Amino acid sequence: MNAIIRLIAVASFLGLLFAGATARAEGNVLYFILDASGSMWERVEGKPRIVIAKETLSSLIEQTPAEIRTGITAYGHRRKFDCSDIEEIAPLKSLDPMTKFRIQERISSLNAVGKTPITDSIEQTVDRLKSEEGESTIVLISDGLESCGKDPCALTTELKSAGINFVMHVVGFGLLKEQEQKLACIAEAGGGEFLTASNAADLLDALTVVKQSVVEQVKVELAPEPVVQKVESSSTSIKIKAKGPGTVKLLPASWVQEPRYWALSDVESGEILYKFERQGVTPQKVPAGTYQLVWHQNEHRAAQVITEQIVKVKSGEVVEVPVTTGVRLNMPQWVETPYWWGLKAADDEPGRKPAVWFRDLPAQVVPTGRYELIWYQNEHRTTPVNLGAVDVQMDQLNEITVATGLQLVKADWVPEIRRRWWQLLDSDGQMVFKASNFEFKPQIVPEGQYQLVYRQTKHGATDSPFGTVIIKPGELTQFAVNTGVGFSYADGTEPPYMVEFSRLNEAGEVEVSVQLKKSWGPIPLQAGTYRVDYQEVRKGPVMTIVDSFDLPAGVFVEIEM
């Protein structure tokens, strides 16, 4: 049996377990530990495991009776390489309709990026539940083994020995045979069942055993069969109530602007089913069903945003959908409106525009999640830059400050020549940012320490290293371009084929050379000691015309020819 069928089977069992059931006060705790580590992005029949797990768990929450108090902890969903990345995404509470909605939203927003700290997740969960009356039921859902150097089996044994009243079940999917035993020991130590899906019969048998165990722990009592049909009849006619549409009423926060359109899409395929263009946020009637909210702020100036909002429409009822999660950029006056800015999620394709992007600066509706802020100042003239991680929290306008930048400030003698650029290089010599054909305007760049490289012209000069520049967070760092060399020459004198400025160390050895071709300059250079070499014509002899001279910072040196 493949992994998708296994998860569907798990969801079906858990749904049957709670369908038509009510819980007694004692032992009515069901708590999930969900693996959201990086390995969950592995695909099963073209679909990531994390997507399957989120859909399965959301379906289960929908079918769980309100009397059963439910909680969820996830791990590995926020940070790479961090064994402390464990979060209770749904505190233990009874499941009224709004609580179910919020939990499903939170599940939907989970990403898969990090490690697998199973042991610490179990310990934190049991610690939360140890004060509960009756036996608590814990279900661990994982596709792999502990990756943080600890022993979950030993911990579970220790916790049970301490007299804490819980039972631990484990659902494993996509496991190798050698992995199954290591996960099975957790269930064994916790007095629960280990579910695998090596084949359909084995899975059904295992789920049946666990079903009986969980029924006993949760102490459910079947409710009476529901009334399926209501009719009014007389001797001449029968009246039945037709199944009509429901109404979707959006509840936008005060900062939300009217969109170009909003829409409802199929949860599985993403296909837009109902689109409301230039209708504002007025209530709309749609057929009963489950949809995902889609938001498009501005045609050609924003991406279509797939929100985390799952909209469950019931016949004849009004469903209220809050639109309250977004981002607003805060910037000083020196920051110009960019070509676009965006939020890049972990599953966005490298080198491509992020799935969530905008060309306007006002507050924007975005899905909850962890992103990287990408800034693209000018098409064809600058490179997109990564400004670091951004956490978008649910039900709030998340304020993000964009105020870190660099401005080159030139002296009057620096020529206004197009077809040039400057770059920031990291410690490995990799380009972090490049501004081409630029004016001397402030540019948004990431904080850090870089090597600044200047290019006078595209073909008539070579790169000129300017040295180290430290970009401080939240500040506009200014770098003076006021140190350089030029020539004085008789009127009408043609410039040589090449002039080379070689910066020398204390031993007189060449550290770096900057060439200027078919030009007398002037050219900005880093302060230092230089030798000047001269080549009149191509393939002609190279002559040293200045053995050595000092170029202090902030000084322009003129060489007489």
N, C-alpha and C positions, 0 to 999 in steps of 0.2 A: 504494500500500500504506500502510495506517495505521501509527502509531507502535508500537502494541502488537504487530502482526504483525512489524514490523521487529525488535523486541527478541526476540521468540520465535525468529525466524529466526537472529539472532545467537547466542542461547543454544543452538539446535539445532546450528549449525555447530561451536561450541566443544565441545559435548558429543560430537558425532561425531568431532571431532579427537582427543579423549583417550580415547574409549571403547575398551576392550580394548587399551590401549597401555602400554608400559613405556619408561622413559627411560634413556639412557646418562648417565654422569657429566658429560660435557662439554656445555655449552649447555642445561642443564635448568632454566633460570630463566624464569618467567612472572610478570610484575608488572603490576598494574592500577592505573590512576589514575582514580578515580571522582568525577564531578561531583555534589556534594551542595549546590549553591548554591540560593538562594531561588527561582530560576526553575523548579527541578525540581518545585515544587508545582503547576505548570500541569497541567491534566488532559487526558488523552487517552481519549476515550470513557468519561468518568466516573471514570477512575483516575489518580491523580497519577503523573507521570513517575518520581519518586523511588521510589515503591512498585514500579513495574515494573522499574526498574534494580536495586533490592535483591533482588527475587525472581529476576531473571535471573542476577545474579552469584552468589547463593547456590546456585542450581541448577548453575551451572558448577563451583563449588567441590566440590560433591558428586560430580561426574563426573570430576574431575581425578585422575590416578593419584598415588599416594603419593610416587613417585620424583621427581615434578616439584616443585621448590621454588617456592612461590608467595608473593607478598606483595601488599599493597593499601595505597595511600594515598588518603585522601579529603580534599576541600577544601570549605569553605563550610558545614560542618555544625554549628558551635558558636556562632558570633558573627556578628551583622550588621555590615556595613560594615568588616570587618577582613580586609585582604589577606594577613595572616599566618596566617589560620585554615587551616592545613594540618597533617594528622596522619597518621602511619603507623599505621593501625588494625590491620594484620596484618603483623608483621615477616616477612621472608623465611625460610621453613622448609619442610621436607617435610610432606606432608599425611597424618598418621595420623588415625584416626577422631576422637579427642578434639580435635585441632587443627582439623579441619574443623568440628566442632561449635562450638568457641569462635569461629572466624572468622565462621560464619553468625550466631551471636548478636550479634557486634559489628556486622556489616552491618545486621542487623535494627534495631539501636538508633540508627542514623544518622538525624538530622533534616536538614532542608534550610532554611537560614536566611540564608546570607551571600553573599559575592562569588565571583568566578570567577578565582582566581589560577593560571591554567594554566601560565604561564611558570615561576614559582617552584616549582610542583609537579613539573614536568619536571626542573628543575635538581636539586632535592632527591632525586628518584628516581634519576636517572643517577649522582649522587654516591654513593648507597648501593650501586649495582651496578657501579661502575667497577673494583672489585677482583676481580670474578667472572671465573673462567676460562670461555672460550667466549663465544658471543654470547647476550646477554640479550634476551628479547622483552618489550616494553612495549606495553600496550594502553590508550589514553586513551579513556574513555567520557564524552561531554559533549553537552549540549543547547544550548550557546551559546559565545560568544567570550570571550576574555580581557577582564576588566573592571578590571584593576589597572594599566593604563597601560604594559604591557610587551609585547614581541614574542616569542611562543613560537617562531615560525618561524626567526627570526634566532638564537635561543638553541640550537635543535635543530641548525641548521647548524653553529654554533660547536662544539658538543659532539662532533658527528660528525667535524669537522675536527681535533679534538684527539686523534683516534685511539681514543676510547672505543668498545668493541665492543658495540653494541646496535642493535636494529631497533625502530622506533616505528610501530605501527599506530594508527589513529584510527577509532572508531565514533561517528558522529554521528546523532542522532535528533531529530525535530521541528525541523529547521533550515530557515531560509529559504534561497532560492537564493543570495542574496548572501553568506550566512554560510558556505556549503559550501566555497567557494574558499579562504576564510581559514583554515578548519580543515584542508582538504586539503593545504595547504602544509606543515603539521607532519609529516604522514605522508610526503610527498615528501622533505622534508629528512631525515627519519629512516630513509629507505630502506624504508618499509613501505607498506601499503595503506590507502586511505580508503574506508570503508564507508558507503554511503547506501542509502536504500530508496525511491527515487522510483517504482519498480515492482518486481514480484516477480522478473522475469527479470534485471534489472540487479543486484539484491541477490544472487541466487544466483550469477551470474557473478563478482561481486566477492568473495564469500565463498569460492568455489572457488579463486580466485587466491591469496587470503590463506591458505587452508588449506594449499596446497602450500608457500607460503613458511614458515609456522609449523612444518609438519612437518619441513622442512629445518633450521630453526633449532633446534628442540627435539630432533631426531634420534630420533624414536620408531620402534620396531619392533613390528609387530603381534604379539600373543600368540596362542597356539593357541586354536581355538574351544573354549569352555567345554563341559563335560558338562552337558546340560540335564536329563536324567532318570536317576535311579538306581532300578533295580528288582531285586528278588530273585525268581527264578522256579524252579519245579519242573515236574514233568510234570503236576501237577494244579492249581497255583495260582500267582498272581502277587501279591507283596506290595509295596505302595508306601507311603511315609510321608505321612500326611495333613498338610496345612498347618494348623497350630494357631495359637492366639493367642500374643502375646508378653506380657511382664510389665513394667510400669512401676514402678520403685522410686524414690521421692523421697528425696533426701538433704538434709534441711533443716539449716541452721546452728543452733547452740545457742540463738540469740535468737529463732528463728521459733516463733510460737505455733501451736497446732493450729487450722486454719481451720474455718469452718462447712462449706465444701466446696471441693474442687479439681476441675478438669475438664480435658478435652481437647477442643479445638475444631478445626474445619476451618480450615486455614491461609489459604485464599482468602476464604471467605465469613464467617468468624468464628462460624459456627453451632456451638453446643456439641453434641458427639456423645456423649460419655461423661462423666457427672457422678457424683462420689463424695461424697455428703453425709453429714456426721457419721461419717465413716470414718477420721478421723485421717489419717495419712500412710502407712498400711499399703500394701504392694505390691498392685497391681491388674492383672488380666489384661484385655487389650484386643486387638482384631484388629490385625494388622500394618498399618502405615501411617505417615503423617507428620502430626503434630498440633502444636498450639500449647497451651502450658500456661496455664490460667486459674486464678486464685487469688481466693477470696472470704473475707476474714477474719471478718467479723461482719455478719450480716444487719441491715439498717436503720442500721448504724453505720459502714459502710464501702462503698466502691464495689467492684464486681467488677473485678479487675485483670487485664488482658491482658498477660502477661509476654512477654519476648523469647525465652523458651525454646522452641526447636523440638525436638519429641520424635519420634525416628525409631524406631518399634517394628518389630522383626523377629520372624518366626515362631519360637517356641521359645526365644527369647533374653530375657534380662533387660537392660533399658536403665535405667541409673542417671541420674537427673536431679537435679543440684544445685539447691537453693533457697537461695541465698546472697547475694542482692542486695536491700538494703532501706534504710530510712531510720528514724532515731530522733531525736526532738526532745529537746534539752536545754534546760531552762528553770529560772529561779529560782522561789522559792516564791510570789512575788507574781503569777505568771501563772496565771490560771484556765483550766480546760478550756474550749476554744472550742465553739461550735455545730458547726463543722467546720473542718478545715484541708485543704489540697489542693495538688497539684502540677499546674500548668497547662503543657501542652505547646504548641508553636507552632500545632498544628492544632486546639486546643480553640476552640470558638466563643466570640467575645467576649461578655462579660456573662453567660455561663452558668457553672454550677458546673463546676470542672475534671473531666476524665475520671477522675482519680485523687484520691479524697478520703476522709477518715476523720473520725470523731467520737470516737475514742479516741486516747490519746497513746502507748501502748507502741509498740515497734518494729514497722514494717509492711513487708511485701513489696511492692516497687515495681519497675517495669522500669528498666533502665539508660537514661540519657538526660539531656538538659539541660532544666530546668524553671524556672518561676517559682513561688515559694512564696506561696500565698494563704492568708490568715488571716481567719476570720469569727467574731468573738467571740460575738455575741448576735443571734439572729434577730429582725428587726424593730427592733432598738435600736442596732445599729452597722452600718457598711458594711464589705464585704470589703476588705482591704488587700493590696497587692502588696509582699512583703518582699524582693523581688529574686531574682536568678538562683541556681539550685541545680544542681550537677552530681552526678548519681548514678552512681558508678563500679561496675563489674561486680565480683561476688564479694566484696562487703564490706558491712558495716553502716555506712552513711554517717551520721555524726553532724552534726546541724544545730542550732546554738544559736539559740534564740528568746528574746531578752532586751532588746529595744529597745522602750521604751514611754514613755507620758506619763501623769502623774497630776495632776489639778487638786486643790489643797489649799485648802479654803475656810476663811475666818474664821467665827467663831461667828455673826456677824450676817447672813451670806448665807442667804437663806431656802431651806428645803427644798420647792421647788416642782417638781411634775412637769411634763410637757409642755414640756420645754426641750431644748436641745442645745448642743453646741459642735462646731466644725469646724476642720480644718486646711486652709488654702488654699496652693497653690503660687505661684510667682512670676508665673504667668499668671492667677491668681485662680481656678484650677480646684480643686474640692474633692478632697482626697486621702483624708480620713477624716471621718466624722460619727458622733457618739455621741448618741443620743436618749433621752429619759426616763431619764437616767443617774443613778446614784449616783456619788459622788466616789471611784471605784475606778480602779486602774491599767488602762490600755488599751494593747494592742500596736499600735504605729504604725511606719511606715517611718522610717528615719533621714533627716535633712535639715533644711533651714531653711524654716519656714512662717510664715504669718500665722494667729494664733489668733483665732477669732471665737466669741463667747458669745451665747446667746439665752436671756433670762430666762423667757419664756413663748412659746407658739406664736403666740397672737393678741394678747396684751396688751403686747408689747414688740417693738422692732426689734433687728437685729443690733448687738452691741457689740464692735467690734474691740479686742482686747487687746494687739496689737503682735506683734513677732517672737518666735518660740520656736525654739530650736535643739535638735533631737533627736539625741543622740549615740549611736553604735552600741554595743550591748551594755550600755546603762545605762537605768535608769528616771529620766527627767527629770521633776522636779516643778515645777509652776507655781503660784505663790501667787495665789489669788483673794481678796485682802484689801484691795482699794482700791475705794471706792465712795461712794455718796451715798444719803441717806434724808431723810425729813421728820419733824419733830415738829409735832403738830397737836392741837387740842382734841378731847376725846372726842366721838364722834358725828359728826364732820365727814366728809362724803362726799368721796371722792377725786375729783379733776377728770377731765374727759374725756381730757386729755393733758398731760403734762409732757415737755419736750424739753431734753436736755442736749447742747449744741453745743460740741465741743472746738475751741479757737481756736489759730491759729498766732501767731508773734511780731507779725505785722502786724494781728492782730485779726480775721483772716478765718476762716470756718468750714471746718474740715478734715473733720469727720464729726459726724453728729448721731445720738443714740440717744433713742428715744421710749419712754415708759412710759404706758400707757393704763389709766384707771380703777383706779389703784393709787398708794399712797404709797411703794411700794418696801419696803425698800431695793433698790438695783440696783448690781451691780459695774460699774466703769468702768476704763478705762485712765488712768493718771496723766496730768495735763496741766492746762491752763487752760480753764475752762468758762464758758459763759453758760447761764442757765436761763430758758426760756420756758414760759408757763402758759396753758392754754386751759380755761376753766371748763366749758363745754358744747360739744357739737358745733356747728359753724358759728358759734360765738361768737368774739370777738376774741382774738387771741394776744397776750399781754402778757409782757414781759420782767420777771421778778421778781428776778433776780440778774444784774447786768451782767457781772461777772467774778469768779471765785474760783479759787484754786490748789488742785488736788487732788494732794498728794504720794503717791508709791508707799507702800503699806502703811498708809494712813490712811483712816478713815471720816469723812466730813463730814456733819453734820446741819444741815438748813436749817429754821429756825423759820418757821411760817406764822401 
